[in-house]
């Protein structure tokens, strides 16, 4: 009878120590308050009443960084928000070195976003988004490394500009488009004048070609039946006939 009781107590004691760790988790074990190791995925056993296991999720976590008020280097007040991607690579540090690694990482991202973007001018912030994202990722990752947290990416989502700044940028963009249109138009006129000059030089060198061009122009005008055009006839066209008559 006593043997059965002892076996039952041992069975209950063993059952009380069984835990399941998911594939995407790691278990940080504290024995009497002292770190004693990590448990891998699967069925694990802890010493009841002595061990305490804290599960840490190793999957990539995405967190929104709320809109932050930022004053750029050229004194423009804007609101910027971002998305932070990170994961735990050292579970023991994430538990032992910081109270709440999720909250701490998000707070670090907010302060770093304000400080880093405050060093940029507005044009740089709008045009060099990829470089700024990379700089933010490196800075935040260096700050969270002691916590066992790896920041994989930081993406700036929206940049909210004041209304007056939006109107100014719209006018600037319109002026830039007009400038490009005028430059393209002037380049086209220059090319056209160069071609006309080349054509006139060729016609001057060949009087017969000039006469043929004159006759072709007369033919094109003749096709227009809605108007009457008086066109002067060059005397050069009549010279051959006048010479025959004199002969």
Secondary structure, DSSP 8 states (H G I E B T S, - for coil): -HHHHHHHHHHHHHHHTEEEE-TTEEEEEEETTEEEEEE-SEEEE--TTTEEEEEEE-S-EEEEEEEEEEE-TTS-EEEEEEEEEEEES-HHHHHHS-S-HHHHHHHHHHHHHHHHHTTS-HHHHHH-HHHHHHHHHHHHHHHHGGGTEEEEEEEEEEEE--HHHHHHHHHHHHHHHHHHHHHHHHHHHHHHHHHHHHHHHHHHH-HHHHHHHHHHHHHHHHT--S--------THHHHHHHHHHH-
